[in-house]
C-alpha cells in the first residue's frame, strides 16, 4: 500500500480520494513520515531539494498544490524518476481578481482613504478630498501574458484601459484580447500601471530593478501578484518614496514572510499577505488537483498536470 504525505491540511474530498491507496500522514510530523512516502503533497513553503529527497527514497510523485515550482529541484526529481506536478488553471480567476483589486485600490488610493476615515479625519464630503486616479484611458502593461495575465487583461478592457504586454511568446489576436505586444523597454516606458505575472526564473529575478524603476512613467503604479523576487524591493522603496512611482499594490514579497521595513512605512503602497488564490473554492480546487495528480501516478497513470 502506498504511503502519502501531505504538508498541509487536505479537504475531505482529497483525503477520501487518497485513502484507498494507503495511509495519509501529515501535516503534523510530515517530515518523520518521508521514509515510507511514495507521494508528497506540498506547497511553495517547502523546499524540495536533494536533502529532502534523500529522506524519501520511495518517492514517486511531488504534487504541488500551487502553480509555481521554483521551490522544487525538478532536475533532481527527474534523475530519481520522481514526477513533479502543479495546479495551473484552477487559481487563474481568483488571482486575476486579486490583481485587479490591487490595481483599483492603488490607483484610487482606497487604503489611504480608509485609514483617514478610521482616524476620525472624515468630516463630510469634500470636493478635493481623497482624490485618486481614473483607469479609463490609462495604459495597463502586463509582464507575463500567461493564463493569469490574460485574465487580468480581460478584466481591464471593460474599464477602458489600453493594454500592452511583454511575454516570451506573441499571442494570437484572439488570445491577446486586443492587447499589443511590445518589447520590455516599451512596456516600462508606456505603462501607467504595470502588473507582473511572469514566473520566477534566473532570467526574471529582479527583472524590475532600480534601473527599470527609474525608467517608469512619473505617477505610475506597480502591482505584483506573481513572485516577490521579480522586484528589487529596496529599489522599489526608493521609487515609491522619491519617485517616479505614485504607488504600488503587492501580494508577494522577495523574502516572505519578511516584509521590507521600508514598504511597511510607506502610505502609498497596498500590502496584502499573499492571498491571491485565497478563496475557499479555489484553495479546495488546488488541493483536489494535487490529490488527483498523486492518485494518478500512484495508480500507474499519467498525471493530469505535470510541470514538464
N, C-alpha and C positions, 0 to 999 in steps of 0.2 A: 504494500500500500504506500502511495506517495505521501510525503510529508510536505505541507505547505506552511510557509512562514509569512506573516504579514507584519509590517512595521506600523500599521495604522488600523484603527477600528474599522471593521467591514460592516456594511449594511446587511440586513438579514438575507436579502436575496443572494448576495455574493457568498456568504457563509453556506447557505443551502446548496448553491451550485458546486462548491468545492468539497463539501463534507464527504460525499460518496467516494472521493479519490483518496481520502485519508485524513488524519487529524490535522487541524489548523492551529498553529501555535502563534502567539503574539496577540496584541502588540507588546504586552508586558513580557520582558525577558526574551525578546525575539532573537537576540544575538546568541543566547545559550542554545537555541534550537537549530542553529545553522548546520550543525554537523550532519543531521539527517535530512536536511531540506532538499527537495527537488524543485520547488518553486518558491520564489521570493517576490512578494508584492510590496512595493516601496514607493516613496515619494522623493522629491528633489532634495530633501533634507538629509538623505542617506547617501554617503559616498560609496558607490560600489566599485571598489578598486581591487588590486591584487591582494591586499591584506585581507579584505573581506571575503574574496573568492577562495582564499586558502582555507577559510573556516567552513566552507560549504563545498566539499569535494563531490557531492552527488547532484549539485545544482544543474537543472536543465533549462530553466527559464527565469529571467528577471522581468517581471511585469510591472512597469511603471504606471502609476495612476496619474501621470502628468504627460504633457506634450514634450517638453524639453528633456533631453537626456545627457546634458553635458556633465552630470554628476556620475555617469556610468562610463567605465572604461570599456567601450564597445569592442575594441580590438582584443583586449584580454579575454572578454567573454567569448568572442568568436574563436580564439585559439583553443578554448576549453570546450567548444561545442555548445555553448550556452546561448539560447535565443534571447534577444532583448526586444521588448515591445513598449509601446507608449499608447497614449489615448488622444489622437487627433480628432478633430471634428466636434466631439461631444461638448467641448467647452468654448467653441467659437463664438456663439451668440452672447453668452454671459460675459466673456472677456471684452468683446466689442462694445457691449452696453456700458461696461465699466469705463472703457477708454473714452467713450463719448460723454459719459457723465463727468469725467475729469476735464474734458475739453470745455464743456459748458460751465463747470464750476470755476475753472481757472480764468476763462475769458470774461465771464460775468462778475468775477470777484465775489462769489457767493459765500465762501467761508469767512472772508473779512466782514461781510455784511452781517452774518450770523453772530460772529464774535462781538461786533459792536452792539447788536441788539441785546445779547446776553449780558453785556457790561453796563446796560442801562443807558446807552447813548442814543437810542432811537426816541425822538421826541415828536414823531409825526412825519408825514410825507414832506420831503423837501425836493425842490426841482433839480438841484445839482448834487443831491446826496447819493451815495452808494452807486456811482456810475461804473458800469463795466463796458464791454465792447460788443459789437454785433458779430454774428457769424456769417450772415448773408453777405456775399460779395468778397469774402476773405478766401485765401488760398490755404487749403489743407495739404500738407506734404506728408506722405506715408513712406516710411523707410521699412521695406519688407512687405511685399504685396502678396503674402500667402493668404491662407483662409481667413485669419483674423483681420489682416489689413484690408482685404476685400470687403469683409463685413462692416468695418468702420467706414469705408467708402460708401457703402450702401446707406448707412445712417447719415452721412454728411450731405449727400446730394440733395435730399429734400429741404435741408436748411439753406440751400442756395450757395453752398461753398463750391469754389473751383477746386479740383482735386488733381494733384500731381503725385507721382510716386517714383521711387528708385528701388529696383529689385534686380536680382541676377538674371531674371528672365522677363521678356516683354510679354505681357498678356495679350490674348486676342481682344479685339474691340469689345465684344460682348462681356468677357470676363473683367475687363478693365473698367466697365461701368462709366465710360466717358472720361476716365482719368488719363492723364498724359504721362508717358514715361519720360523722365529727364535724367541726366547724369547727376551724380551725387552733389557736385558743386552747385548746380542749378537748383536742386532740391533745397539745399541750405539757404541759398540766396533769395529764393522766391516764396518760401513758406511763411505764412502768418502764424500757423500752428503746425508744428512738426510732431507727428505721432509715430512712435517707434514700435515696430512689430517684427523685427529681424531676429533670427536665432542667435544665440551667443556662440561664436566660434573664435578661433585665434584671429581671424581677419576682422571680425566685428567688435572685438573687445576694445572699449574706449573709442569706438567709431565717432562718438560725439566728444571730441577732445576740446581742449582750451582753444586751439586754433579754429576749430569748426564753430564753436560757440561764438567766437568773436565775429565770425562772418554772417551770423544770423541777422535777420532784419531787426532794426530797432523797434521795440514794442511787441516782439513776437513771443510765442509760448511754446514750451516743450512738454510733451506728455509721454510717459513711459509706462507701459503695462507689459513689457516683454521681459527683459532681464536687466537688472540694475547695472551690471558691469558693461553694458553698452555705452554708459556715460561716465566720464571722469567727474565724479561728484564734487571734488574740491574745486574744479574749474566751473562746475555748474553753480556752486555757491557764489563764486565771484561774478558770474554772468547775471545772476539774479539780483545781487546786491548793487553792482556797479553798471549793469547794462551789458549787452543790448536787450536781454530778455525782460519782458514785463512780468512774466510769471511762469509757473510750471505746475504740472499735476503728476504725481508719482505714486505708483503702487508697488514698485520693486526697487531694490537698493543694492549697491555694489557689495556691501559686506553684511547682508542680512544675518541676524536680526538687528545688527547695529545700524543706526542711522547717523549720518554725518551731522555733528552738532551744529554746523552752520545752517543746515536745512531746517533744523528744529527752531532756530531763532528767527527765521525769515517769515514775514507775514504774507508774502506773495507766492507761496508755494502750498499746494494742496497735498497732504501726505496721508496715504492710506496703507493699512498693514497687509499688503499682498492678498487682496480679496477679489482679484479679477474673476476667478471661477467660483467664488463663494456663494452659490445658491444651493439650496437643498437638492433641487432637481439635477443640477449639473454635477455636483460632487458625487451624487449617487450614480449617475451615468458613468463618471470616470472610474469609480470603484468597480462597477459592474463590468466595464470593458476590460479592465485589468484582470478581473477574475475570469472572464471568458477567454482571454489570451492564455492565462495559466492553465485553464481547463483544457483548451485545445492542445497545447503542447504535451501535457501530461497524458492526454488520451491518444497521442500518436498522430495528431492532425497538425496542419499548418496554422500558425497564429493568425488572428484577424488583422492585426496592425503591427507588423514587425518594423523596426526602425530602419533596417537596411536589407 
